[in-house]
Structure formats: C-alpha cells, structure tokens
Amino acid sequence: MNLFPPLLINRIRIAEADSEFKKLRVTIKYSWLNKNIQKSIFGGSIFSAIDPFYAVMYWQIFNTRNIPMIIWIKKAEIDYIKTATANLHMDFELSENDIENAVSALKENEKHEVWHTVKVYNSHSELCAESRVLVYIRNKYEHPLNNS
C-alpha cells in the first residue's frame, strides 16, 4: 500500500503493522508535496491518511479467516485541532472484541456498521486532528459464520 499513488504523493506510509493486521502506525512526512500556502500539511492529506485503513484492516482480518466481506468507509468526520507543521503519526487498532462484535452482528444481519476514532499527533506528541470513521461491513455472499 505504501506505493499506492494517492498515499505515496501525499507522503503517507504504513510505518508499522503487526502480523495479524490488528495494529497499524501510519505516518505523514512533512514535505513540499503536501504543504499548503500556510506551510502546514493539507487537511486533505491528513484525511487521506485516515480514510482507508480501518476498512483495509477489517478486510485483511476477514480475508485471512476465509470470510469474504465487502468493507468500506461509509462516513467520516474530522476536527483539525492544531496546524500540522511537522511529521505526523496515527495509530489504528482493532481488538479481537471488535472482530467478534462484527461477526456476531453479521450472524444476525447481512451488514454491520461500527465507528472508530483516530487521533493524529505531530512529532512533538501534540494532537493535531481527531477523526471518526464509520466502517460498513457486509457479508459478501451470505457466507456462513457459524464457525467464525
């Protein structure tokens, strides 16, 4: 994913990922490629760094369990708190409880929606932005979930 053009151009990269894809650290390098006239990172670059990752994490987790799902971000909101004039980082984390809740909900309905919060910090550990994303998960082929 680090070579995906929208992320690459905005200097967004996955810096760390655990083997189960339940934890990610994403960074944005402060660069002339993502700097606005105010010499801070574009809000759109920050939002781009938040947008795909929870959906990708759920998809990877379900895929490794051979459960085909359709997963995307249905809604997102962001509060820009402090101008971003340095490198940024954000952590994404899913617990086993998050996965179990999704499976449990999908056993009763064909879809599940869940909110996750992402906090964006600069290299001085100052909070620069906070976002909430609504992840939409649908059982692609009404895959049986009894043993999941």
Helices and strands as residue ranges (DSSP letters): H 5-9, E 12-17, E 23-28, H 43-50, H 53-64, E 69-80, E 88-93, H 96-108, E 111-122, E 127-139
